[in-house]
Amino acid sequence: MVASSGALYLDYPVWGAHVWHGRYQFLHIPKHYNYLNGTSSLYPPPKWSWMPKDPVPGFGDWNKSDSHALHYDALKSPLHISNLQEPVLELIQKALADGNVKIKHVILLKLESTRADVFPLRKESFMFERIAKSYKDQQIPYDVQQRIANLTSTAEYLTGSATGFTNNTHGGRKAYGGLSATNAYTTSTYTLKSVAGTVCGVNPLVVDFNREWKQHIYQPCLPHVFDMFSRQPGISNKTDDFTRWPWHSIWMQSVTDTYDNQGKLTPVLGYNDKQTKETIEKPSAKHFPLQSKEINYYGYADTELREYIRDAIIDAEREHKRLFLTHLTGTTHHPWGLPNNTFEQIMGKLGKKNVELNRYLNSLGFVDDWLETILEILKEEGVANETLLVMAGDHGLSLPNNGGITPYDNPHAGNFHVPIVLAHPHLPPVEISAPVSSNQIVPSIIDLLVESSSLNNNTKRVATDIRSLYEGQSLIRRQITEKENRPVWHFTVMNTGGSWLALRSAARPELRLVIPLVNDVEWRFSDLQKDPNELNPILRFKLADLASTLKAQYDESVLHWLWDAAYVANWWVIENWHLYQYDPFAEHDNK
């Protein structure tokens, strides 16, 4: 909460061990830090003529029986900066003008524990240097270098990135085509929260574990959007015009969905059809028996879904439906097991940490081959040229940095930096170097469907309205990092959600602040320009002490950034609870 005098009272919510209490710290902050006082992003939802009279899943805020319903309003949100007024990126626009970019189906792949710097793995990168340090005199044997060069060749092909392995550029192929964001952060380092952020274009709920499933997810998720398209006039599967076909959404993973109520989350996200460990291991399953044993404590290798993905495509084509298939990979999750334990040696001297890193690198190679298999299925079924393939890491992994095998309560930047790719063979390869967030994926997909003329007139009108709802900017347009001296902020709800909140600004992405939400953990500031591997972050238990330290090392602009970040985060956490209709005090009282 903010006092009218301009002083800031930071309310640190504490709900560890199911107990709520408040802690306040009085900070003397310049008086101009009051621009969020009394502001909100919740307003009556826009009135759209195409909205059905009866309630529709994902669009509950438009329920006409609730005259007091409010919805996130991007145009009135004090932190939102839109880029929809910007033209489509020139290279993308030229490709769209040719009329060859057709998007019939959308496949979204959430890549478990995939760091940005391993998609693809580049020579002279931190990861490559980490491998080199495991060998005598840091000289990687030639055969191992060849192994590394081929480890992520599919990712190299999909992103169009140059890896520095000159004999293996894109595996000898022309780049696949599409947008690749090289400076993207996830909305959460907890997988299920990251999934909600990516599929729904939201920032996850600031509370421990998967609670989104029973709260009010404040934006329509992609399955809801596609379902709304299917409800419009003129939609029919009795035509060869795919822009008029209804949509079908399906969720797939070869690992269990029983952990932390995931099985309750996916229907809330709009998926009423799914394949999981529990369905594919049933003797009655279509492709039973499975080809391999369980590889980790969550389930089977991703490749067990091969024929289920093929079936989904075949069924969609036969029934004249547009497929939205979402697949969460699991093989790159700890302990990085592979079928038949087929590990190659990549690391040199194999101490405990290097053994784990060797397993992780091998699992990355396995999933890279799996992506190649998916591309082959698309080609074999004749839909590769009409499918948008979207890939995004759920979170990174700081294993090569500090040995972290999980991002749990781990604020290192390696857990935040993820790949984001929107691939299509008729798009040119475009690298987005501007800082972005994974909550920008939903508006970008909708924007690309609109601009590629992949929707008929009725659904195009719906999509044009809906794409303006979201907080994130579209990736197919120029990124605006600040406006009127106020930056775009990227928030990351850290694993598991209730201990720390991390944020950075798009205007100064090298600066990172991690804010404690519970007692007895520290504020954490890092400058990735000075310390790119975060070897020496500045830690202080009080914000005032952190400010004093920064004042001695930096100019006033960094101190201003710190105060602004703390002020914005304080407002944002409370607003986050309002958006989700979450009341932590009521929860405490109930307990």
N, C-alpha and C positions, 0 to 999 in steps of 0.2 A: 504494500500500500504506500501511497505517496502523500506526504504532508503538503499543504498548500504553500508553506514557506519555501518549498523547493528542496528541503531536506528529505532524504530517502529512508524509509523504514523497510528493510528487507525481512520478509516473513519466510523463515526456513521451515517448510513443512516436514514433519518427521512422522513416518508411519511404520518404522521398523518394529518388528514383533507385535504388529497390529495395534500399536498405541499411537495416538495423535497428540501432539502438543505443539506449542508455538515457541519460537525463539526470535527475538528481535535485536537488531543491531542498528544503532543510530549513526548515520553517516552524514558528514557535512559535504554536500554536493552542490555545485553551482546552481543558482536559482533557475537557469534556463532549462533544467531537467524537469519539466512539468508538461511537456507537449502531449503526453498520453493521458493526462489527468481527465477522468470522466469520459474517456473515449471507449468505444466498443466496435466490434466488427459484426455484431448481431443486429439484424434488421428484418422486417417482414420480407419474405421471399419475393422475387420478381414475379409478375403476372404474365404468363405465357398462354397464348390461345391454344396451343397444341397440347397442353397438359390435360390428361384424362381427368374426368370428374371423380372417379373412384381412386382411393389411395393406391399408390404404386410402390413396390419395394425400393428402398433407397431414396425415395422422394417424399418421405413422411412429412417434411416441413411444409409441403404444399397441400397438406390435408385440409380441405376446406371446412371440416367440422371443428378445427382448432383455430379460432380467430386470433389467438395470441402467439401462434407459431412464429419462431424467428429462425433465420438462416444466416450463415456466414455470407457477408456481402463484400466481395473483393474491392468493389469500387469505393466503398466507404471505410474499409479497414485502414487504420492509420499506419500499418506497416507494409501494406501491399503496394507493389509497383508493377504495373502491367507493361507488357511489350507487344500486345496484340495490335497496337497501332503501327508497329514497325513492319516493313515489308519482309516477305520471306527471304531468307538468305539467297544471294544471287545465284550461286551454283545449284541450289535446290530448285529455285524458281525456273531456271532454264530447263532442268530435267522434267519438271511438272508441265511446262509449256508444250513439251513434245507429246504429251498424252500417253506415255508408255508406263508411267508409274501407277499401276492399278493395285489396290489393296482389297482383296476379297476376304482373306483370313488374317488374323493376328495371333501370333504365338509369343507369349511372354515367359521368359526364363529367369527365375530368381536363382542366382548362383551362390550357393552356400559358401561362406567363408572365403570369398574371392577378392583379393586385394587388387587395386587398380594396376599395380606395377607387375602383375603376373598375367595380365590380360591385354596383350601378350607379355611374356617375359623378355625383357630387352637386355642386350649386351651393355655393359658398363652401368647398369642400374644398381640400386642398392642390393637387390636380391642376387644379382650376378656376382657382385663383390662379396656378398656374404658366403656364397658357394666357394668362391676363389680362396677365401680365408681359411677354409677347411682343408686346403691342400698345402703341401710343403712349398715354400717360396711363392705361394698364391698362384701357382701355375696349374691350371686345370688341364688334365690330359686331353688329347685331341678327340678321342672317342667319346669322352664325357661332354666336351663342347658340342659335338655333333648331336648328342642326346638332348642337350639343352636347346639347341637350335630347332629341333623338331618337336619339342615338348608342347608348345602352344601354337603350332602352325595354323590351326583353325582360327584361333583368336586373332592371329596376325592377319589372316585372310579376311575375316569379318570386319575388323576395325580399319584395315588399310594402313596400319602402323608399320613404320620401319623399325626393325628390332636390332639392326646392326650385324646380324648374321648374314653376310653378303651372299652366301651360297644357298640361302633358303628364303629369299624374299617372297612372302605370301605363299610359300611352298611351290614357287614357280608359277603361280597363277596371278591373274589380274585381280586387284582388290574387289571384294564382293560388292561393296557400295553401301552408303548410308552415313549416319552421323555417329561419331564417337566422342564422348565427353571425357576429357583426360583429367579434369579437376573437379570431380563429383564427390560429394559427401552423402552418406546415407541419412535418412531421417531417424533411424534408430539402430543401435548395435545389438539389439535383441531381435532375433529372427522374425517372430510373429508380429512384433510391432513394425518392423521394417516392411513386412509383407503388406500390412494395412496401409502404410504410408505410400508404397509403390502402387498398389492396386486401386486406392481410393483418392490419391492426390492430397492426402492430409498430413498433418504432423501428428504422430501418435500421442496417446494419452500419457501425461506425466504422472504415472503411478506404477508400482511394481507389477511386473508380469502381464500376461494377456488379460486385460480387463475390457479391451475394446469391444469384445463380443457381446457384452451385456450393457454397454453404454450406448449413447447416441453418436454413431459415426456421422460426422456432420457434413459429409459430402457424398453424393452418389458415387459408388465404386464403378469401375469399368463394366462389370457384368450388368449392373443396374442401367448404365447408360445404353448399352447395347440392347437390353430388354426394352428400354423406352423407344429406341429406334424401331424395334419389331412391332410396337403397338401403333405405329403411325399408319395413316391411310395409304393404300397402294402396295403394302408389303405382301408378298406372295411367293410361294415356292413353285408356282405353276408357270414360271417364266425362265428364260435363259439369261435374263438381265440380273447379274448378281447384286447390283446395287439395290434391288427390291427384295432380296432374300431376307428372311428372318435370321436372327443370330442365335447361336447356341454356345453357352459358356461351360467349360469343363475344367476341373482342377485335377492335377496328377502329381503324385510323388510316390516313390518306391519305399519310403520310410513311414513310420507310424504317424498318425495324426491325433494320437491320444494324449500327447504331452501338452500340459498346460492348456487344456480345453481347445486345442486347435480345431478339433472336429465340430465345435460349436461356432468357431469363428468363420470358417469358410462359407457356411450358408448365409451368415450375416453379410458377408462380402458379396453375396449374390450367386454363389456357385451351388447349384442343386444337383450336380452330376460330378462325381469324383472317382478317382482311382487312387488307392493308398495301399500301404503294406497289408492292411486288414482285408482289402477286397481282392488283391491279386494272389494272396496265399491261400484263398479258399479253394478246396478241391473242385468247386463248381465254377471257378473263374475260367474265362474263355481260353486263356493261354497258360493254364496250369498243366504240368508242373513247372515250377520256376527253374531257371537255368543254373542258379548258383545258390549257395548258402548265404545266410545273413552276414554282412561284412562289418557291421558295427552295432552298437546297442540301440540303434533306431530302426534298422531294417536292411534292405537289400540294395544292390548296386542299381544306379539309375537306368542301366541298360535293360533291366527287366520290364521297362515300359515301352520298349521298341514297338512291339506289335499293337499295343494299345494306342499309341500315337498314330500309327498307320491307320488303324481302324477308325479313329476319330475323323481323320481327313477323308477317308473313303466314304464314311457315313454322311459327312457334311456335303460332299460333292453329289452323292446319290440322291440325298433328300433335299438338295438345293437350299442348304443352310450355310450361313457364314460362321466360321469357327473362331471362337476366342478360347484358346487353350493356354492355361497357365501351369507351368511345371516348376516346382521347387526341387532343385537337386539336393542330394544328400551325401554323395560319396566323398565330398571334400570336407565333411564334418569329422572332427576328432572321433575316433583315433585313426582316421584315414586308412581304413581297411580296403583292400582290393580283392576281387575274386581270385581264389587260389593263391593269395599272397604273392602275386607276381610283381615284386619290386625290383627296379633297376637301381644301380648305385649312381647317385648324382653328387651327393656330398662326399667329401674326402674322409678325414679322420672322424669316425663315428662314435662320438660321445653321446650321452643321452639326448641333449638338445639337437644334435645333428641327425640322430636317428629319427626323431620326430619330424624334423624339417625335411629329411629325405622322403619320409612317408607322405608328407603334405605335398611335396613337389610331384611325386608319383601320382597322387590323386588328382592333381591339376591336369597332368597329362592324360589320365583316364577320362576325365570330363571333357577335355579338349577333343579327344577321339569321339566321345559321345555326341558332341555338337556336330562333328562331321557326319555322324550317322543320321542325325536329324536332318541335316541339309540333303543327304542322299535320299531320305524318305520323301522330302518335299519334291525333289527332282523326279523320283520314280513315280510319284502320284500326280505329276504334271501341274503342281501348284506353286512351284518355287518362284515364278515370276509374278505371282499374285499374292504373295504372303509377306507381311511385315514381321520381321523377327526382332523382338525386343529383348535385350539382355541387361541385367543389372545385378550387381552383388548385393546380398542382403546386408553384409557388413564385411569389413576386412579382417585381418588377423595379424597381431603384432608378434607372432612366433619368431620371425627372423630378427626382430628388433630387441625384444626383451624376454623372449621365451614364452610369451603368453599363448596358451593353447585354446583360450576362449576370450572373448571380449568382456566377460563378466567383471564389472567394476574396474575396467581397464581403460583409462582415458587416452592412451597413446594414439596418435594420429593414424597409425597403421590400421587401426580398427574402424576408421571412419571413411577412408578413401577407397572408393569402389568404382568399377567400370560401369558406364551406361552406354549402350549401343542401340541404335535404331537402324536395322540393316534391311536393305531391299536391293536386289540386283540391278534395278534400273535407276537407282540414285547414285550420284557421284560420291566418292569417299570424301567426307568433310569432317575435319577435326575441330571440336569445340574446346578451346583452351580456357574460356572464361569459367569462373567458379559457378557451379550449379549444384542442385540438390535432387535427390531421387523423387521428391514430391512433384517434380516437373514432368514426370513421365506421362501421367494421365492427360493433362492438357495438351501435351505434344502429340500424342497418338490421335486425339480427337482433331487437333489442328491439321495434322497430316491427312487424315481422312477427308476433311473438308477441302483442303487445298489441292488434293490429288483427284478431285471429282470422283471419289470412290463411294459417294452417297447419292441417292436420288434427291429430288428437290425437297420432298417433305422431311426426310431425315437430315438433309443438309441444314435446313432451317433450325431443326432441333439442336443439332451439333453446334451450330454457330452460337446459339444462346448458351448452351451448357458449358462450352469451353471457357466462357468468361467467369465462371463460378470460382475457379480454383486459385489458390494462393501462388502457386509456382508459375513462372513464365514458360512460354513455349520454347522448346529447344530448336525449332526450325526458323526462328527469327533472332535478330541481334539481341544479345543479353544486355539489359540495362542494370548496372551495378548500383547506381545511386541516383537520387533525384532530389534536387533542392537541399543538398548536403545531408540527406538521410539515406543510408545504405539499405540494400536488401540484406536481410539477416537469414542465415541458415542455422536452424536449431537441430540438434541431435539428442534424442532421448536415449540416454545411455543404458546399457544392459545392467539391471533388469527394469529400470524405469524410474525408481524412486529415490536414488541416492545422489545422482549427479545429472546436471544438464550441461551440454556443451553447445557453444555457438561460435560462429565466425561471421564476418560481414563480407559480402561479395566485393565491396570496394577495397577492402584490405584483407584478403583471404589468408595472408601469411600469419596474421594474429589469431590466436585461439584462446578462448577462455572457458574453463570448466568450473561450473558453479556448484558448490555443495548444497544439497537439499536435506541433508541430515546432519546431526551433530557429529563432531569428531572426525570429519574429513576436511581436506584442505581445498582452498581456491587454487587453481592451477592456470598459469599463463605460459604460453610458449610463442616463440617467434620463429616460424619455419624458414624465414629468409636467412636468419642468422644461424639457426640450429635445425636444419632440414630433417634430421633424424630424431629430433626431440630427445637428445641425450641429457640436456640440462634445463628442464622446465623450472619455472619459479613457483614455489609452493609456499603458501601462507595460510594460517587459520583465519585471519581476518582480512577483509577487503581493504580496510584502511592501511594495514601493514603491506599488503601487496601494492597498493597505490604508491606508498612511500618508496618501496624498492624500485618500482618502474620510473618514478620521478627522478631518481638518481642515475638511471641508465638510459632514459629516452627523452625525447622532446615532448612538448605539451600535447602534440597531436595524439600520441599513444596514450597518454593519461586521459585525454578526452575520450578516446575510443573505449578505454576501460570503464569509465563512468557510464558512458552511453550503453555499453553492452550490459552492465549490471542493471541499469534502470529499465532497459527494454526487456530483459529476461524476467524481471520481477513482474512487470505488467503482463508479459506473455504467458507465464505459468498460470496466473489466475484466469486469463482469457481462455487458455486451453481447457481448463476445467469447465468454464461456462459453455464452451462449444460442445463439449461432450456431455453436458448436463450432469456433471460429476460433483458431488458434494462430499469432500473428505471429512468434514465435521459430522455430517449425518452418519457416515460410515462408522466413525469412532463411537458415536452415541449408540448405534445399534449393537456394537460389540460390547 
